[in-house]
Amino acid sequence: MTALNALGHDAWLLDPADVKLVETLYARPPDLCWLALHGKEGEDGTVQRLLDLLGLRYTGTPAFDCELAFDKVLAKDVLRRAGVPTPDWVAIEGSALRDLGAGVALPRVLERIGLPCIVKPSRSGSALGVGAVEREADLAGAVMGALSFSGAAIVERMIRGAEVAAGFAGASLEALPLVEIVPKDGVYDYSARYTAGATEYFVPARLDAGVASAVRNAARAAVDALRIRGVGRVDVLVTPEGGPQVLEVNVSPGMTETSLLPMAAEASGITFGMLCDDIIRASGDSA
């Protein structure tokens, strides 16, 4: 908000936790809504569909494409069909466990994915509900933990390698420098993401030119496949052999002091205000 006002806009803050969002928007309809909500309702198409109903423009990706990108089950299907490299996975629906007796089939998951593996909620963010599984006996507990955050879980092959974020912003989704992420305790979890000093970042990422190019190409293919607009961030793991594996695509990257997108922009000479301006200018008709 401070950056937008500094650019000459009349910007004000609406937090749905504090105000009745729709009533407030009716009372003071803006020319553009800058979306900074994360997780459910913010990135899954919910607020986007609401703003479409109200006839209000907003930053970023349209509702349907947000829904696809936010749901890891759907997003990974889209990426695989588009030929984007992504770790092998199996989806487990909570309703299948509850109503169809799918728990008996859990051993088949590890036959396909192997150990170690990563278990994630299909619809969550900020690494909430994510767990690593090293032993077969721990799989069921990890799945139930993920299902406490979402109606489905993803069991994904664990890829060991450098973690890199590829940011994009503007009408043409200009690629920003790659950010290499090195958590000091080895795990890029919620605390590592949002605690200052808990993670080291290298911009540009410490990758060979050929590997960096492969990462950028995979990330570009991912945002194209999921039809990201205006702003986005692709999380990529780089295998020891130098191959990129796309983990997920974020439609509403963080804009805090420890966030990756502003960090990447600054490394390329784009100030925070310029980044905000690029995202605003990319916001045409939202539908």
N, C-alpha and C positions, 0 to 999 in steps of 0.2 A: 504494500500500500504506500509506503514511504517513497519507493522508487517510482511508482506511477504518478504520485502527486508531484514529484520532482520533474517528471517529464511534462508537466502542465495539465495532466488530467485531474478531474474532480473525482477522486477515488475514495471510497469508504468501505468499511469492513462489515460483512454479515456473517455471523457464526450461527449455524442452525442449532448449536447447543445452547445459545443464549437468547435467540429471538425466533419468532414464528416466521420461517423463511418466506413462504408464499405471501402472507399478509404484508410483510415488509416490502417485498418486491412489487406488490400491487400498489402500495402507497408511494413508492419511489422507484419506478421502473428505470433501470439503467440502460445506457446505450450498449453496454457490453458487460458480461459477467466474467471476471477472471476466476477460473476454477482452481482452488488450492486445496480442495478436499481430497483426502487419501483413503484408500481402502474401500470397503463396501459403501454404497451410496455415492461415493465421490468418483470412483474410477470404473464402476461396473455398468455405467449407462443410466443409473437411476436418476441422478440429478440432471443429466443431459436430457433425458426424456421429459422430465418435468419442465425444464426450461424451453424445450421444443413446444410443449403444450402451451406455455405462457407466451410464446412468440418472442423469446429473448435470445439474443446472440450470446455465445460464450466462446472462450478460448479452447483450443485443442480439438480432439478427435470427436466425431459424431457418435451418437448413442450406441448404435448397433455395433460399430467397430470397437468401441470401448468395452462392450459386453464380451465380445470375442477375445480381446486382448487380456481382459482381467481373469477370465476363466481359463485356468491352465490346461484343463482337458481339451476345451475347444481350441485354444491358441496353439497347442502343440499339434493337434490334428491339422490346422491350417498351415503351420510351418512345415510339417512333414510333407504335405501335399504340394507345397511350393518348392520343395527340394532344399529347404533351409536346414542345415545340420543342427540337431537337437538331441540330447541324450535319450536313449530308449526308455520307455515308461509303460506302466500299466495303471489304468484308472480303476478305482474301487468306489462304487456308489454306496453311501450309507444305507439307502433304501434296499439295495441288493443284500447287504448283510442282515438287515432287519427282517425283510419280507421274503427273500428268496434263498436263504440258507447259504449265502456266498462265503461264509467264514470257512467252510470246509475246503474251499478252493484256494485259500491263502498260500499254501505251499507251492502252488503252481506259479505264483507271482515271482518267487525267488528262482524258480527254474528258468524263467524268462529273463529276469533282470540280474540275478546274481547278488552276491554280497561283496563289499558293503553297498548299501543303497541309501537314498534320501527319500524321506516321506514328507509330503507337503499337503496342506489344504489346497483344494482346487481354486477356491475363491477367498484369498486373503492377501495381505501385504506385509511389508516390513519384517519378513522372516518369522512372523508369528505362526506358531504351530508346526514349525519345521523341525524334523529330527533325523539324526543319522542312525542307521541300523547296521550293527556289525555282526549280530548273531540272529539266527532264525527265530529264536525264542522271543526276541524283542520286537518282531515285526507287528504282531497284533496290537501291542500297546501303543506303538508309534502311530499306527493307522487310526486307532481310537482317539489318540491325542489330536491328530489332524482333523478328524471328523467333528471334534468339539468346536472347530472354527468354521467348518464348511460342510455342505452336504455330500461332498465327494473328496477323495484323497488321491494324490498322485504318488506312486512308488517309482522312483527314477534311478537309473543307473548312476552311481557316484562317479564323477569325473574329478580326478585330482590334477590340479594345474592352476595357473594364474587366473585370477578373477579380474575381469576388465569391464568397464562401463563405456558404452558408446552412445554419446548424446547427439541429438538432432534438434534443430530449432529453425523457425522461419518458414516462409511460404514454400520454399523449395526444400525444406528439411536439410539445411546445410549441416554437414557432418562436423562435429567438434572434435578436438583432440581426445584420444583415448585416455581413460583414467584407470590406472592399475590400483587395485585395492588390496592392502596387506594388513589384516587385523592383527594386533599385537598378541592376542591369545589364540590366533589361528582360526577363529570362527567369526564370520561376518554375520552376527545375529543382531537382534534389536538393539542391545546395548552398544555393540560396536558401531552401529549405524548412527546412533543419536547421542553418543557421549564424546565430547570433544577430547581429542588426544588418544582415543582408544584404537584408532586405526591410522595407518600410514597410507598416504596417497602419492602416486607418482604420475605426473602429467608433463609430457606425454608418457604413456606406458612404456616400460622397459622391454620392448619387443623388437626383434629383428624387423627390418623393413618389409620383408615378404610376409611374415606372420601378421604384422600390423595391417597390411593391405588385405589379407584374408579375413581378419576380424572385421574390418570396415565393410567389406563386401557382404559378409554374412549378416551383419547388423542392418545394412541397407536393404538386403533382401527381406529381412524380417519386418521392417517397418513398412515396406511396400506390400508384403503379403497381407499384413493386418490393417493396411490402409490408415496408418497413423497420420494425423494432420497437425501442423503448427508446432508441436513440441513432443518429444518422446525420448526415452532412454532404453537401450537394449543391454541386458546383462548377459555377459558371455564368459565362458570358461575356455581357457586355452590348454589343450592337452600337451603333455611333454613333447609330443611329436610336432607341435605347432598348429594343430588343427583346431578351429573354433567350434564351440558347441553353444548354441543359443539357449539360455535358460528361460528368459521371459522378456516381455516388452512392456514398459510402463508408460501409460498415457498421461500421467500427472506426476512428473519427477519432482522431488523435493526442491524447495527454494530456501533452505536454511543455510546457516553459516557452515555447516558440515556437509551440505548437499553436493552431489557430484556434478550436476549440470552447470550450476554457476561456476564451479571450480574449473570445469573444462572450458567454458566460455572465456573466463579470465585468462587462461593460458594462451588463448588465441587472440588476446587483445580486445575482447568484447566485454565491456563493463556490465555490471548487473542491470543498470538502467537500459543499456543498449539491448541486452538480452530480452528484457521485458517488452521493449518497443518492437523487436522482431516478432515476438509471439503475438502481440496485439495486431500487428499489420498482417499476420497470417490468418487472422480470424475473419473470414468472410461470412457467407451464409453458413450457419452451423449445421443445417439439415443436410 
